[in-house]
Amino acid sequence: MAKASIMIVEDEGVVSIDIRNILRRSGYDIAAVAFLGEEAVKKAEEAHPDLVLMDIGLRGEIDGIEAAKMIRKRCQIPVVFLTGFADENTLAKAREADPSGFIIKPIDEEELRKTIEEALSE
């Protein structure tokens, strides 16, 4: 069975490295890493990963929610949101992107693995 490839979209370098390490320990391939929403859309189109882990609060012209909507529309790739902002308004707006799940920061390794497995099995 081939390893799933996952793209990480996270604008905090330390968090991005932590996620990469968790994914590698869990046996996943890293398809791409992006720090901005615009960059995430482009890299998703190029790498076509099996799943995207997307930070909601990205800097740049488009946030993680808009980037996720574009990726879902153009590439039909499942997206799991990462967020430190768990308020109801943010989550309601994020649900418009039809995510496959949410992970609240700080990231719990077991929760991340479980959420990824569920998203990949959809």
For each residue, the residues with C-beta under 8 A, 3 or more apart:
1:
2:
3: 27 28 29
4: 28 29 50 51 116 120
5: 28 29 30 31 47 49 50 51
6: 23 28 29 30 31 49 50 51 52 53 116
7: 30 31 32 33 34 40 43 44 47 49 51 52 53
8: 16 19 20 23 30 32 33 34 53
9: 33 34 35 37 40 52 53 54 55 58 64 67
10: 15 16 19 33 35 53 55 82
11: 16 35 36 55 57 58 59
12: 15 16 55
13: 16 17
14: 17 18
15: 10 12 18 19 55 82 105 107
16: 8 10 11 12 13 19 20 33 35
17: 13 14 20 21
18: 14 15 21 22 107
19: 8 10 15 16 22 23 53 82 107 112
20: 8 16 17 23 24 30 33
21: 17 18 24 25
22: 18 19 25 26 107 109 112 113
23: 6 8 19 20 26 28 30
24: 20 21 27 28 30
25: 21 22
26: 22 23 113 116
27: 3 24
28: 3 4 5 6 23 24 116
29: 3 4 5 6
30: 5 6 7 8 20 23 24 33
31: 5 6 7 47 48 49 50
32: 7 8 43 44 46 47 49
33: 7 8 9 10 16 20 30
34: 7 8 9 39 40 43
35: 9 10 11 16 39 58
36: 11 39 40 58 59 60 61
37: 9 40 41 58 60 61 62 63 64 66 67
38: 41 42 60 61 62 67
39: 34 35 36 42 43 60
40: 7 9 34 36 37 43 44 52 54 58 64 67 71
41: 37 38 44 45 62 67 70 71 74
42: 38 39 45 46
43: 7 32 34 39 40 46 47
44: 7 32 40 41 47 48 49 52 71 74 75 77
45: 41 42 48 74 75
46: 32 42 43
47: 5 7 31 32 43 44
48: 31 44 45 75 77
49: 5 6 7 31 32 44 52 77
50: 4 5 6 31 77 78 120
51: 4 5 6 7 77 78 79 80 100 116 119 120
52: 6 7 9 40 44 49 68 71 77 78 79 80
53: 6 7 8 9 10 19 79 80 82 103 116
54: 9 40 64 67 68 71 79 80 81 82 99
55: 9 10 11 12 15 58 64 81 82 83
56: 63 64 65 81 82 83 85 90 94
57: 11 63 64 83 84 85
58: 9 11 35 36 37 40 55 62 63 64 67
59: 11 36
60: 36 37 38 39 63
61: 36 37 38
62: 37 38 41 58 66 67 70
63: 37 56 57 58 60 66 67
64: 9 37 40 54 55 56 57 58 67 68 81
65: 56 68 69 81 93 94 96 97
66: 37 62 63 69 70
67: 9 37 38 40 41 54 58 62 63 64 70 71
68: 52 54 64 65 71 72 79 81 94 97 99
69: 65 66 72 73 96 97
70: 41 62 66 67 73 74
71: 40 41 44 52 54 67 68 74 75 77 79
72: 68 69 75 76 77 78 79 97 98
73: 69 70
74: 41 44 45 70 71
75: 44 45 48 71 72
76: 72
77: 44 48 49 50 51 52 71 72
78: 50 51 52 72 99 100 119 120 122
79: 51 52 53 54 68 71 72 97 99 100
80: 51 52 53 54 99 100 101 102 103 115 116 119
81: 54 55 56 64 65 68 94 97 99 101 102 103
82: 10 15 19 53 54 55 56 103 105 107
83: 55 56 57 86 90 91 94 102 103 104 105
84: 57 104 105
85: 56 57 90
86: 83 90 91 104
87: 90 91
88: 91 92
89: 92 93
90: 56 83 85 86 87 93 94
91: 83 86 87 88 94 95 102
92: 88 89 95 96
93: 65 89 90 96
94: 56 65 68 81 83 90 91 97 99 102
95: 91 92 98 99
96: 65 69 92 93
97: 65 68 69 72 79 81 94
98: 72 95
99: 54 68 78 79 80 81 94 95 102
100: 51 78 79 80 118 119 122
101: 80 81 115 118 119
102: 80 81 83 91 94 99 115
103: 53 80 81 82 83 107 108 111 112 115
104: 83 84 86
105: 15 82 83 84
106:
107: 15 18 19 22 82 103 111 112
108: 103 111 112
109: 22 112 113
110: 113 114
111: 103 107 108 114 115
112: 19 22 103 107 108 109 115 116
113: 22 26 109 110 116 117
114: 110 111 117 118
115: 80 101 102 103 111 112 118 119
116: 4 6 26 28 51 53 80 112 113 119 120
117: 113 114 120 121
118: 100 101 114 115 121 122
119: 51 78 80 100 101 115 116 122
120: 4 50 51 78 116 117
121: 117 118
122: 78 100 118 119
